[in-house]
């Protein structure tokens, strides 16, 4: 339960598993042939280095052809998806997909968290960026020498959420305006 509330909101907060709030938790894959398939134009292809503290870093963005994107249609990400790095040294880095043209695709090191329409994506993205969210991600990691999160661990993350969509919006918008490290 939050210690502070925005004026005008009173409803209860509920603890829910992230998997119960989503329509998709999954990751991408690397195209056959790997980086040889990267182009200078086409469909944006997001990799773990593009996922930064709450935002996409598009400085090192690569692209794939429409044909390759069609082969990898299950790893498409759309505007508003919460993206979470799930392997390696950058595990836990989170961003909101802000690419609005059409969609992007992503590799296997990045997880798509697509929320049901009654949940505001930015609230959950900001939660995963918070100290409490990062701690839950850290505690959920599995694997011996290489850190990793699997989809079950992500789906089982428990999150307190306002039951009122407008309160989720207000909180998400408030925290998205704060500077990140």
N, C-alpha and C positions, 0 to 999 in steps of 0.2 A: 504494500500500500504506500502511496506517495505521502511525503511529509507536507508538501505544499500543493495547492490546487489553484488553477486559474479561477477567477471569479465567475460565477454563473454555472459551474459544473458541480454536481453533487453525487451522481450515480456511483454505484459500487465498481470496484476494479476486480477483475477475476484473474486467477492464475490459470494459464492454459498452456498446453504443449504447442510449440510452434507448428508441428505437423498438423494439428487440428485447425489451423488458421490459414492453411495454404491449399492451392490447387496443384502446385508443383514444387518439389524439392529434387533437384537433379543437377548434373554437371554436363559440361561439353565434352568434346574429344578433339584430338589432333587429327587434321586431315591426313589421309594416306599420302605419304611422301613428305610429310612434315613441312618445314619452312620453305621448301621448294615451291609450294603452292601459294605463298604469300605474294600479293600484288600491290600496286600503288593505288588501285581503285577497285570498286566492287562493294561487297558486303563487309562492313566492319567486323574484325575478328579480335575479340578481347582476350587478353592473356593476364596472368596474375600481376604482371608489372603495371597493367592499366588500372588496377584496383587500388585506390589510395584512400586516405582518411575521409570517407564520406562522398567522395567524388571520383569520377573517371579521369584518369590522366591520359589524354589522347596524344601526347607528344610522340610516343613510340607506337602508334596505332598501325596495324597492318590490315590488309584486306584479303578476302578470298573471293573466288568467282561465284557467280550465281549457281553454276552446276554443283560445285563443292558444297555450297550452302544448302542446296536442295538435298544432297546426300546426307547432310547433318541436320536436318530440320528439327530433330528432337532436342538439339542444344541451342535453339534460337532463344534469344532474350529480347524482351520488349520493354518499352518505356515503363518505368515504375518498378521493374523487378529489383529485388534486393540481391546484390551479388556479394558473395563471401568466398575469400580464398580458403581452400580446404587442405592444402598440402604445403610442406616446406617451411622455410624461414618466414614467409609472409602470411602464414596461417592466421586467420581472424581478421585480416584487413577487409573492410566492408565499403561498398559504394552502392549508390542508387543508379540504375541505368537511366541516363538522361539523353540517350540517343533517340531522337523523335522521328527521324526521316521515315523509317520503316521498322527495321529490327537489326540486331547484330547477332553474331554467333560467338561462341566462346570455347576455350579449351578445357581439358579435364581437370585443371587445377582450380577452377572457379565454379562455385555452386550457384545455381539459380534458385531463389526463394520467391515464388510468385504467390502473392496473398489473395485470398478470396476478396471479392469486391467490398464486403462490409468492413474490411480492415484497411487502414491507411498505411501505405507502403513506407512513407517517410518516418512514421512513428517507430516502426520496427527496425528500419535501417539505423535510426538514431539510437535506439535501444542497444543494438549490437555494437555500436561505436562507443557506448558509455562504459565507464569503469566496471559496472556490474555486468553488462553484457560481455565484455572482453574476458572477465573472470569466468563466466559460465562457459565460454568457448574454450578457454584454457583448460578448465577442469574436464571438459568433454573429450579432449583429444585422446587418440589411441595410437598405438604403434610404437615399437621399440626405439630405434635410433632415428627414425624419420617421423616427424609429427604428421598427424593426419586426422581429419574429421570424416566420418562416413555419414550417409544420409540419415540413418537411424538415430545417430547421436544428435544431429541437427534437429530432426523432427521431435526428439524428446526434450529439447531445451524448454524449460518452463519460464514463461514470461508473464508478468503482471500487466494487464491491459485494461484501459478504460472500456466500459461497455458502450459508451457514447462515441460514435464516429467523429463528431465535431471536436470532441476533446482530444482524440488521437491526432486530428489535423492540427489543432492549435499547438499541442506539445511538439509534434514533429516539425512544424514550421519554425517554432521558437528555437529549438536546438539546432536546426539546420543553418540558422543565421549566425551561430556562434563559431568562432574560429576553431579549426582543428589543427592538431600537431602533425 
